[in-house]
């Protein structure tokens, strides 16, 4: 069987950037990694990982390109077939390429079809949008909070007058 994926770049630009591709269900996640990097114009030399995701795009188990763990226990792309992590019930993955730039992609299984005789796989089917020169900036939870000097109770730690002690106590 052939898996048809839509790979969407997580970006905040006006233009949608995605690729539609086909790949055999028995191919490895490393094969998927290779076609994703090629179809988006990356050289493929940077570290990358897939993360199993739920319907809300929450990041789950990591499957990495290389094992950087101290105990050698990491799940690897070249040892993981697509059909072992993606199927009709589990359709979503998150793909992160280049951990310094954090290029992030949403990978969704759109369709499962029969293999077509004469077609080469993997196959890039459709291209939409241009990849920006730099990875879109990510806002982390701490970055979303503009009030770093405030605690959840509303106290401002820089406002000594509202605190319950004398600042020159010693």
N, C-alpha and C positions, 0 to 999 in steps of 0.2 A: 504494500500500500504506500501511497504518497501523501505526505503531510504538506499542506499549504499553510504557510505562516504569514502573518503581517507583523513586521518589525517596525515599531514606531519610536523615533528619537524623542526622548523627554526633553522638550525645550519650551521656552517661553516666547518664541518668535511668532509672527503673524502667519507664517506659512507652515503647513504641516509637512513633516519630513518623515517618509516611511518607505519601506520596500516590501513587496510581496514576493515570496519565493517558494519553491517546491524542493522537497528533499525526501529521500526514502525513510520510512519509519524505523528501519534497522540501522541507519547511519548513526554515528556517535555525536555527542554534543560538541566534540572538537570539529567535526565536519560542519555543523551548524555555525559554530564560531567562525570558521574560515569563510563561509559564504557571507556571513553578516559583515565581517571586516572588509572583504573585497567589495561588496555591494555599496558600502558607505564610504569607500575610498581610503580606508586605513591600511597600513602595511602589515598589521597583525603581529607586530613584534612586542607589544605591551602585554602585561598581565591582564587577565580577564577572568570573570566568573559568571556562572549562571546561578540564579536563586529560584527555587521552586516558589511559586506564588499562589495565593488564593484569589478569589473573585474580587477582592478589594485591593489587590496589588500589594499585599503585605509580603515582605521579604521573609522567606523561609530558609530551608536547608541550602547551603552553598555547595556548588560543584565547580571546582577550580581548574584552570588550565595546567597549573603546576602545583606540586605538593610542597608547600612551604611550612607545613606543620613540623614540630619537633619530633613527634612520634610516628610520622608517616601515615597518619590515619585519614588524611583528606580524601574526599571523593573526587575523582578526576574525570574530566571531560572525555578523554580518549578511552576510558573504561566504562562509560555510561551511554547506553543506546537511547535514542530519542523515545522509543516506545516504552521504556522503563520509567520515564518521568513525565511524559506527556501522552494524553489519550483523551477520549470523549469527555470524561469527568474532570480531569486535571488538564486545563487548556492553556494555562498562563505561566510564563517564566519572566524573570527580570534578568537582563544581561548588562553587566558593567564592564566596560573596556577602559583600560588605562586608569589605574587607581589614583594617579596624580591629577588627571583632568576630570575623572569621573564621568565619562560618557555613559549615559544610562539609557537603556532601551527597554520598551515593553514588547515582549514576544508573545503573540497569541496564535494558537492553532485555530485557523479559520475553517478548514475543511480537510476531510480525508477522502482521497479519490483513488481510483485504480491507476496503476502505472500505464503510461501510454507508450506503445512500442515505437522505437525510433527516437524518443526523447532522451537527452542526457540529463542526469541529476547529479548534484543539485542544479536547479534552474532558477535564475532571476527572472521573474515574470513581469514585474511592474516597478517603476521608480517614480516617486513623487517628492519634489522639493530638493533643495540643495543643502548639503551639510554645512553649517556655519564654520567659520575658520577656527573658533575656539569653542570648547564645551560650554554649554549653558551653566551659569553659576547655580549651585545648589544652596537652598536655604535650609539650615538645620534648625532643630527646635530652639536652641539657644539664640540663634540669629533672629528668629521671629519675635523674640521678646525684646522690646526697645528699652525696658525699664530694668537694666541690670542692677541698679542700686536699690531696687525694691524687693522685699520679700513677699511671699504670698499673703501675709497678714497686712500688707499695705504700709509697713514701716519703712522709712527711708533711712538707711544706715548712715548717711552723711548728714542727716538733720539731728544734731546732738540735743537740741532743745526739747525734742519730743521723747527722748530716751529717759528712762527712769533712774538714771544715776548721774553723778557729777563727773564730767569728763576729766577733771583734774583730781581724781580720787586718791592718788598716792602721794 
